[in-house]
Amino acid sequence: MVKDKRMNQTILITGGTSGLGLELVHIFLNRGYRVVAMGRQQVDIHEFDKEFTSYNVDFSDLKQLSAVTKQICRNHSVSFIVNNAGILSPPGYIETIDGLEYSFQINFLAHLLINSIILERMIDDRQIGIASVTSPLYRYAAFNHCISSGSADYSAMRSYSSSKLYLAMMCEFLPSRHKELNLHCFSFDPGTFSSGIYRMQKKWFRVMYRVAAPFMRSPATVAKVLSELLLQDNIVNGMIYDRLKRRRSLPEIDKSHKESFMDSCYALIDPFLN
């Protein structure tokens, strides 16, 4: 086991019960960290019974997600967060129990809630590292500073790319909102790799994806790069890093529009924060 100087710190990984998230769980456990995973299924890693905790939670239910996140805050002192959970937008419009478009909530808003609950409960001055797993498609998103839950103009590609752009925007926004905290906050564009985000797609898509998966990069390869970035001390807040650790800036978006959008998002999660 290779341990580093920050061993025994706790890292929270959303979507940590499968795919890229589970690979990250194993990397950090083997480096001596305590790991908390949030996901749709239960995972037991018997050789790390004391260092690993898994919480089952449905990201499409903000009330349940809030309760589980607050439980994590009571039970653990989190020093790192990896916002990894996500889906490829379903082919047709689906609403969550909260009345919001499914991928908007799963890929972005749920993470805004998790991060906000944890950051607002910080009571010391320790450094907090936050990484959000975005997608190459964030570059093609059409930013809309007004949140819409309607189905009339739904597009799976637009919904997915927008949710990943919003997730990257969150990493630019959080350090400015929480200036009192020592935040290192960035996004990670992993490129194309084998994952399970296609689970809500039609059968033909799932079959084609499984055929192509062996020819894609493995989650383990991607997880190694992300874990190295998360532990770097020279991370630039709000920046997007790719799998070669090159830095990319967010697309140019009017500052007032971004602020208006984030205000609308905080209005949605506010009932679940306290």
N, C-alpha and C positions, 0 to 999 in steps of 0.2 A: 504493500500500500504506500503510495506517494502522498505525503502530507505537506501542506504549505503553512506559512506563518499564520494564516487566518483560519486554521482548522477550528472546529467547534462552533463556528458561526453558523447561523441558520439561513438557508435559502428556500424560498417558496417558488414552486414551479407549477404554473397552471397547465392543464393538459398533461400532467406528469405521470399519467398511468398508461401511456402508450406512445409509440412512435418517437419523435424527436424529444418530447418531454421525458419519457422513460430513459432514453439514452443519457440525457442530462442528469437525471437522478443517479444513475450508476456512476457517472464521472465524478460527481461531487461527493457521493458517499465514499468512493475509493480515495478521495483526496482528504477525507477526514472531516467533512462538513456534516452538520445535521440538515436533513432535507425534509421539507413538507410538500406533499403533492396534492393538488386539487384535480379531480377528474370524474369521469362518468362511471368508472368501475373501480373496484377495490383491488389493490395490489399489496402483496406481502413479500418482503425481501428478508427472509429469515436470518441471513447472516448479519443483517443490520437492524435487528429488532429495536434497539434502543435509539438508533440514530435516524430512523425513517418513520414518518407518519403519513398516512394517506387519508384524505377526506373526500367522501363522495358528495358531489354537488351538481345541480343542474343550472347551468349558466343562463338558461332561458327563464329563470324564476328569480328576479332580483331580491325578493324578500328572503327566500331560502339562501341565496348567495350571500346576502348581508349577514345573516345569522351565522353561517359557517365561517365567514371571514372574521367576524368578531370573536368567535370561539378560538380561531387560530391566534388572534392577538392576545387572548387571555392565556393561551397555553405556550406560546412561543415568542421569542424576541427576534424578529426577522431583520436580517442585514442585507439580503439580496432578494430581488423579485424578478422572475422571468415570466413575462406575459406571452405564453405560448399557445394556449388553447384556441382552437379556431375550426371553422368549417369552410368548405367551398360552397358558395351560396347555392341553395336548392334551385332547380329549374323553374319552379313556380313560386309565387308569393306566399309566404307563411308568416303568421304573427306569433310572437311569444305570448305567454300568459300575461305579460305586462302591456300587450297591445302594440308592440314595436316590431319592425321588420327583423326577421330572425338573425341574419348575419350581422346586421348593424349592432344588435345586442350582444351576440355571442363573441364576435371578433373584437369589438371595441368597447361598448358601453359597460359591459360586465367588468372589464379590466379597469376602466376608469373608476368604477365603484370599489373594487378590491384595493387598488392603489390608494385611493382617497381615504378609505377606512384606516388602512395601515399607517399612512403618513400623518393623518390627523391625531393618531394615538401615540406618536413618538414622544417620549419623555426624556430622551438623552440626546447627546450630540454625536452619536456614532455615524460613520459614513454609511449611506444607503446606496446600493447599486441596483439600477433598474434597467432591464433589457426587454424590448418588445419585438417579437418576431413578426415582421411585416412580409411583404411579397414583392417580386419585381413589378407586379401590376399596379402598385401604388403610383407609379409614374404616369399611368394612363387614366387615373381617376379624374372624374369631373366633380370638383368641389362644389357642394351646395351648402351655403351657410344656414339654410332653413331645414330643419328636420322634418321629413315627411314619412308618414306611416301608411300612405295610400298604396294601392296595388295597381292602379290604372296604368302607370308608366314603368312598372317593375322590369328590370333587366338584371339577370343573375350576374353577368360580368360587371356591370356598373356597380351593383350592390357590393360585390366582393372587393373590387378595387378601391371603392370609396371607404369601406370599413378598414382596409389596411392603411390607407392614407390617414384616416382619423387616428388610428393607433399610433402611427409615427408622429402625428401632430401632438399627441398626448405627451410624448417624451420631450418635446420642445416646451410644452406648456407647464408641466409639473414643477420644474425648477424655478420658474418665475412665480408660480403661485405659492410655493413653499420656500421662500428665500431664507427662512430661519433654519432650514435643514441643510445638511451636507449631502446633497444629492449628486450622483453620477447617473445620468439618464440618457439612454441612446436606443436606437432601433437597429435591427439586424435584418438584412435582406439575404435570405439563404439561397436564392436562386431556385431552380427546380430540383426537387429530391423526392424520394419515395416516402409517402406518408399516408395517413388514413383520413385526410380531410374530405375525401370524396363520398363519405358514407351516406349523404342525403341525395346523391345523384341517381339517375335512372340506371336500371340494370345493365344496359349496353355500355354505359360509361364506366361503371364499376369493373366490368369484364375487361374492357380495353385498358383501363388503368392498371389492373393487376398484371396484364401481359407486358405492359411497358415498364412497370416498376423495377424489374431486375436490371434494367439498362440505365436507370437513374442513379444519382449519387445516393449513398446510404444515409439514413438519419444519424448514424454514429459519426460519419465524417463531418457532417454539418454541426453536430453537437460539440465536437472537439473545438472547432473554430469559435463558436459562440461562447463556450466556457472560458476560452483564453481571453476573449474580448471583455467579458464581464469582470475579470480579475485585473484588467489593466488599470493603471493609475492615471493615464493620460487621455482618458475618454473625453470627447468634447460633447457637452450637453446638447441634446436636440439633433445630433448628427445621425445619419444613417450609414452603417458600415456593411459592406458586402462580404461575401465568403472569402475574398482575398484581403480583407481588412482595409479596403480602400474606403475613403470617406465620401459621402454623397449628401448634398443638402436637400431639404424639402423643396418641392415646387414653390414658386413664387405665388403667394396668396395674400390678398389684401388683409392687413393686420386687423382692421375693424371687423371684417367678416369672420376671421378666425375667432376673435374674442366673442362675437355674437353667438357663433356656433357653440363654443365651449360653455358659455353661460346657459344656453338652452340645454346642453347635456347635463350640467350640474343641477338644473331645475328638475330633470328627470330622476336623478339619483338621490337628490336631497332628502326625500322621505325615508331613505334606507341608510343614511349615514349615521344617525344618532340613536 
